[in-house]
């Protein structure tokens, strides 16, 4: 090896040295990344044993040698657990984010679908995973805030067993009906339901979801015995062909179907009108107060995940949310993009848990045998209630 120049030796040692009088450099500046690289550098410079011992002693005393370098996160694929089946609104968001985050990391983000228990099955998997950042969940507020109040068999607590990373977004629901339903407004739909509620079954993506909560709010506000059909994931195909007649559906999934004419939108379960669907009134404007229901989406990791890994995951997802094309696709579908800090997301979760506890009491949700319903829902595509 020639002296008096920058030398790259092996995999991870970079040396600047002056030759002086001997075969080895007298003044040496070294960036050490592996023991093997040190050994290779000493071999190729033909240093004697005594020089080698002095060299290593200098490294140790100077604090330059710290042992093998820690791997930079992520150095292998990351698994993103999604709590619903493919084709749902959560899946749409997950695919966009996984592609963007994976590209920025240079490592694939692999989506794994784990439906069931209104998202709790997926979150439970992450809560019990190794706290290394390689298993994440794209969770909903149902799995994080509602289920802790209604499901006694839940094996995790969101504030104890999970590390909130960022709230990605929030999406309200649209009250939609099949085109065969002769109702052009919420008032007309409720008039039909009063005459024959069993002829207007309402679908949801599962017990405890924001869509289910909206149905329960509507029942409570109108005193109508609406029929609820809880699916294990997406129900929009059945709604579009008339197997179920009405639903509160995530704006992310429902708005394209409303725009294309496959479903009829009547109102939004938000406090104010959505810019992406400005012609649709809020439920309050349509004459039904107290029906405000949105789904929150966020990234969580197992509790105990190192702080530097949390920071990297947070930064990667926030970068993805800032990309113009990705933002446009979400905003055009009515999504409210957030991208909060971990501490802010934790505060939101605490508030949601308290809010859901009040809602469970006000809407009478405690009357359900939630454990049995979730077991039943896990074994069937949908369950009428």
ROVEXMI-676570 format. One line per field, with one value per residue (C-alpha): residue in three letters; x negated, y, z; residue number from 0. Coordinates in steps of 0.02 Angstrom, whole numbers, plus 50000, padded with zeros to 5 digits. Each point is the difference from the previous one (the first is absolute). Layout:
code = (ALA:...) .
x = (X:...) .
y = (Y:...) .
z = (Z:...) .
pos = (NUM:...) .
***
This chain:
code = (UNK:UNK:UNK:UNK:UNK:UNK:UNK:UNK:UNK:UNK:UNK:UNK:UNK:UNK:UNK:UNK:UNK:UNK:UNK:UNK:UNK:UNK:UNK:UNK:UNK:UNK:UNK:UNK:UNK:UNK:UNK:UNK:UNK:UNK:UNK:UNK:UNK:UNK:UNK:UNK:UNK:UNK:UNK:UNK:UNK:UNK:UNK:UNK:UNK:UNK:UNK:UNK:UNK:UNK:UNK:UNK:UNK:UNK:UNK:UNK:UNK:UNK:UNK:UNK:UNK:UNK:UNK:UNK:UNK:UNK:UNK:UNK:UNK:UNK:UNK:UNK:UNK:UNK:UNK:UNK:UNK:UNK:UNK:UNK:UNK:UNK:UNK:UNK:UNK:UNK:UNK:UNK:UNK:UNK:UNK:UNK:UNK:UNK:UNK:UNK:UNK:UNK:UNK:UNK:UNK:UNK:UNK:UNK:UNK:UNK:UNK:UNK:UNK:UNK:UNK:UNK:UNK:UNK:UNK:UNK:UNK:UNK:UNK:UNK:UNK:UNK:UNK:UNK:UNK:UNK:UNK:UNK:UNK:UNK:UNK:UNK:UNK:UNK:UNK:UNK:UNK:UNK:UNK:UNK:UNK:UNK:UNK:UNK:UNK:UNK:UNK:UNK:UNK:UNK:UNK:UNK:UNK:UNK:UNK:UNK:UNK:UNK:UNK:UNK:UNK:UNK:UNK:UNK:UNK:UNK:UNK:UNK:UNK:UNK:UNK:UNK:UNK:UNK:UNK:UNK:UNK:UNK:UNK:UNK:UNK:UNK:UNK:UNK:UNK:UNK:UNK:UNK:UNK:UNK:UNK:UNK:UNK:UNK:UNK:UNK:UNK:UNK:UNK:UNK:UNK:UNK:UNK:UNK:UNK:UNK:UNK:UNK:UNK:UNK:UNK:UNK:UNK:UNK:UNK:UNK:UNK:UNK:UNK:UNK:UNK:UNK:UNK:UNK:UNK:UNK:UNK:UNK:UNK:UNK:UNK:UNK:UNK:UNK:UNK:UNK:UNK:UNK:UNK:UNK:UNK:UNK:UNK:UNK:UNK:UNK:UNK:UNK:UNK:UNK:UNK:UNK:UNK:UNK:UNK:UNK:UNK:UNK:UNK:UNK:UNK:UNK:UNK:UNK:UNK:UNK:UNK:UNK:UNK:UNK:UNK:UNK:UNK:UNK:UNK:UNK:UNK:UNK:UNK:UNK:UNK:UNK:UNK:UNK:UNK:UNK:UNK:UNK:UNK:UNK:UNK:UNK:UNK:UNK:UNK:UNK:UNK:UNK:UNK:UNK:UNK:UNK:UNK:UNK:UNK:UNK:UNK:UNK:UNK:UNK:UNK:UNK:UNK:UNK:UNK:UNK:UNK:UNK:UNK:UNK:UNK:UNK:UNK:UNK:UNK:UNK:UNK:UNK:UNK:UNK:UNK:UNK:UNK:UNK:UNK:UNK:UNK:UNK:UNK:UNK:UNK:UNK:UNK:UNK:UNK:UNK:UNK:UNK:UNK:UNK:UNK:UNK:UNK:UNK:UNK:UNK:UNK:UNK:UNK:UNK:UNK:UNK:UNK:UNK:UNK:UNK:UNK:UNK:UNK:UNK:UNK:UNK:UNK:UNK:UNK:UNK:UNK:UNK:UNK:UNK:UNK) .
x = (50000:49935:49974:50046:50177:50175:50019:50161:49962:50121:50179:50003:49830:49943:49823:49904:49816:49824:49860:49856:49847:50081:50118:50144:50070:49938:50153:50160:50181:50119:50187:50024:50159:49949:49863:49975:49966:49865:49917:50002:49926:49858:49965:49992:49888:49876:49984:49901:50078:49937:50067:50167:50011:49958:50127:50141:49951:50009:50174:50062:49925:50065:50175:49999:50029:50170:50022:50109:50115:50186:50109:50093:50190:50071:49877:50135:50184:50127:50170:50154:50152:50166:50157:50119:50007:49932:50113:50048:49964:49862:49921:50000:49906:49882:49949:49960:49898:49910:49939:49938:49920:49920:49922:49928:49926:49936:50087:50171:50147:50101:50187:50076:50189:50073:50188:50109:50061:50017:49812:49952:49925:49873:49957:49984:49873:49895:50019:49919:49867:49815:49974:49877:50104:50014:50183:50118:50189:50104:50134:50172:50077:50117:49855:49909:50139:50169:49959:49910:50168:50109:49895:49954:49889:49885:49821:49922:50025:49959:49917:49898:49953:49982:49890:50101:49897:50113:50182:50001:50175:50183:50145:50185:50135:50130:50178:50027:50142:50022:50074:50157:50045:50129:49923:49911:49972:49972:50179:50070:49889:50060:50180:49973:49914:50148:50118:49893:49829:49964:50003:49855:49854:49850:49826:49836:49821:50019:50052:49918:49950:50041:50135:50082:49991:50086:50142:50019:50001:50136:50102:49980:50046:50153:50059:50010:49964:49880:49928:49810:49901:49819:49879:49824:49927:50065:50187:50011:50019:50151:50069:49978:50096:50137:49966:49998:50088:49909:49840:49887:49844:49827:49985:49838:50091:50174:49967:49938:50157:50111:49912:50019:50186:49986:50061:50103:49927:50120:49893:49833:49971:49887:50018:49982:50015:49856:49912:49989:50189:50065:50176:50033:50072:49943:50116:50043:50045:50107:50100:49915:49889:49871:49938:49816:49883:49828:49866:49823:49854:49830:49836:49956:49855:49974:49966:49814:49949:49838:50022:49886:50105:50160:49925:49951:50169:50089:49889:50026:50190:50009:49888:50119:50150:49911:49980:50113:50066:50041:50082:50105:50064:50053:50072:50099:50084:50048:49859:49943:49810:49920:49823:49987:49852:49995:50041:50148:50066:49987:50101:50133:50011:50025:50140:50078:50004:50092:50118:50038:50042:50133:50064:50013:50111:50104:50033:50033:49859:49967:50155:49904:49907:49847:49891:50128:50031:49815:49983:50152:49935:49833:50089:50119:49997:50136:50117:50172:50042) .
y = (50000:50172:50122:50184:49977:49952:49812:49898:49828:49857:50040:50147:50078:50163:50060:50161:49979:50070:49878:50075:49888:49829:49886:50052:50175:50106:50112:49902:50055:49854:49976:49824:49903:49819:49895:49907:50164:50043:49831:50018:50175:49942:49853:50099:50133:49863:50065:49897:49924:50137:50136:49910:49995:50185:50043:49908:50074:50175:49963:49938:50145:50130:49927:49971:49813:49958:49825:49948:50137:49991:49968:50151:49978:49926:49873:49874:50005:50078:49920:50112:49911:50062:49960:49972:49903:50063:50124:50099:50184:49950:49893:50145:50111:49860:49965:50181:50019:49833:50041:50173:49951:49845:50104:50126:49861:49892:49855:49928:50034:49840:50014:49857:49995:49943:50036:49966:50074:50176:50013:49926:49841:50102:50116:49854:49921:50158:50024:49830:50016:50033:50186:50030:50100:49859:49964:50149:50019:50123:50007:50079:50086:49852:49884:50132:50086:49914:49817:50028:50054:49861:49844:49913:49872:50133:49952:50172:50177:50133:50117:49863:49878:50112:50144:50130:50068:50112:50030:49992:50063:50006:49954:50034:49886:50029:49937:49909:49895:49878:50084:49893:50087:50136:50129:50157:50072:49946:50050:49889:49855:50013:50005:49835:49927:50046:49905:49843:50002:49818:50046:50122:49902:50110:49927:50037:49939:49913:50020:50147:50089:50183:49945:49892:50143:50115:49874:49990:50190:50006:49870:50101:50166:49934:49857:49890:49812:49999:49832:49994:49878:49990:49946:49937:50137:50081:49996:50126:49869:49925:50175:50044:49844:50020:49859:50135:50165:50134:50034:50128:49972:50074:50150:49926:49850:50069:50166:49923:49892:50150:50101:49857:49981:49823:50060:50149:50112:50083:50083:49998:49955:50150:50164:50098:49965:49918:50100:49841:49972:50176:49963:49874:50074:49950:49887:50150:50103:49854:50007:49868:50067:49898:49892:50048:49857:49997:49868:50043:49910:49990:49906:49908:49890:49886:50088:50005:50035:50104:50188:50016:49870:50092:50161:49917:49918:50164:50099:49875:50002:50189:50016:49887:50105:50156:49933:50100:49852:49897:50149:50035:49822:50003:50176:49968:49857:50108:49951:50123:49978:50023:49932:50038:49976:49845:50103:50081:49832:49931:50147:49972:49816:50043:50120:49873:49865:50120:50056:49822:49953:50136:49946:49818:50055:50126:49885:49849:49901:49909:49895:49899:49842:50063:49849:49884:50120:50010:49811:49984:50134:49910:49845:50081:50129:50105:49988:50082:50087) .
z = (50000:49957:50144:50007:49937:50049:50008:50008:50069:50023:50049:50114:50041:49924:50036:49971:50037:49969:49961:50099:50006:50022:49910:50113:50013:50145:50010:49978:49998:49994:49989:50066:49966:50025:50079:49837:49912:50128:49977:49810:50010:50111:49885:49840:50075:50054:50177:50123:50156:50115:49887:49993:50189:50013:49866:50087:50169:49925:49932:50168:50099:49878:50007:49812:50015:50071:49931:49856:49937:50037:49848:49936:50009:49896:49931:49951:49946:50117:50026:50004:50075:49928:50100:49854:49838:49833:49911:50154:50032:50121:49865:49876:50122:50052:49821:49963:50159:49987:49826:50048:50166:49925:49861:50124:50107:49859:50087:49957:50115:49992:50032:50099:50015:50165:50008:50149:50163:49927:49979:50168:49926:49902:50144:50119:49883:50005:50188:50028:49864:50029:50039:49858:49876:49873:50041:49990:49988:49902:50133:50017:50149:50026:50040:50101:50097:49988:50023:50165:50071:49931:49973:50162:49913:49927:50043:49979:50058:49870:50123:50084:49862:49848:49946:49903:49855:49897:49963:49812:49960:50044:49887:50033:49934:49865:50021:49835:49930:49858:49847:50015:50163:49960:50116:49943:50174:50180:50042:49863:50054:50180:49941:49909:50153:50111:49886:49987:50085:49956:49815:50022:50075:50039:49969:50089:49989:50168:50180:50084:49840:49972:49876:50134:50124:49874:49982:50189:50010:49867:50097:50159:49918:49907:50112:49845:50013:49853:49947:50009:49890:50058:49865:50026:49892:49841:49966:49858:49863:50088:50026:49816:49943:50129:50123:50134:49974:50099:50093:50078:49894:50012:49885:49935:49926:49972:49913:49835:49995:50033:49865:49875:50039:50070:50170:50056:50134:50122:50136:50089:50183:50028:50092:49838:49815:49910:49862:49897:50015:50027:49935:50139:50161:50172:50099:50109:49847:49942:50161:50108:50139:50093:49856:49986:49963:49921:49994:50053:49920:50082:50005:50160:50055:50150:50165:50036:49820:50007:49988:49848:49907:50048:49932:49836:49973:50042:49881:49858:50011:50019:49846:49906:50052:49935:49823:49882:49900:50154:50085:49846:49992:50182:50003:49840:50093:50148:50118:50133:50006:50171:50023:50186:50116:50112:50155:49914:49941:50177:50066:49867:50047:50183:49954:49882:50135:50116:49861:49948:50180:50002:49829:50055:50143:49901:49852:50108:49920:50163:49964:49871:50045:49908:50033:49920:49856:49959:50004:49888:49883:49985:49934:49877:49863:50081:50147:50014:50163) .
pos = (0:1:2:3:4:5:6:7:8:9:10:11:12:13:14:15:16:17:18:19:20:21:22:23:24:25:26:27:28:29:30:31:32:33:34:35:36:37:38:39:40:41:42:43:44:45:46:47:48:49:50:51:52:53:54:55:56:57:58:59:60:61:62:63:64:65:66:67:68:69:70:71:72:73:74:75:76:77:78:79:80:81:82:83:84:85:86:87:88:89:90:91:92:93:94:95:96:97:98:99:100:101:102:103:104:105:106:107:108:109:110:111:112:113:114:115:116:117:118:119:120:121:122:123:124:125:126:127:128:129:130:131:132:133:134:135:136:137:138:139:140:141:142:143:144:145:146:147:148:149:150:151:152:153:154:155:156:157:158:159:160:161:162:163:164:165:166:167:168:169:170:171:172:173:174:175:176:177:178:179:180:181:182:183:184:185:186:187:188:189:190:191:192:193:194:195:196:197:198:199:200:201:202:203:204:205:206:207:208:209:210:211:212:213:214:215:216:217:218:219:220:221:222:223:224:225:226:227:228:229:230:231:232:233:234:235:236:237:238:239:240:241:242:243:244:245:246:247:248:249:250:251:252:253:254:255:256:257:258:259:260:261:262:263:264:265:266:267:268:269:270:271:272:273:274:275:276:277:278:279:280:281:282:283:284:285:286:287:288:289:290:291:292:293:294:295:296:297:298:299:300:301:302:303:304:305:306:307:308:309:310:311:312:313:314:315:316:317:318:319:320:321:322:323:324:325:326:327:328:329:330:331:332:333:334:335:336:337:338:339:340:341:342:343:344:345:346:347:348:349:350:351:352:353:354:355:356:357:358:359:360:361:362:363:364:365:366:367:368:369:370:371:372:373:374:375:376:377:378:379:380:381:382:383:384) .
***
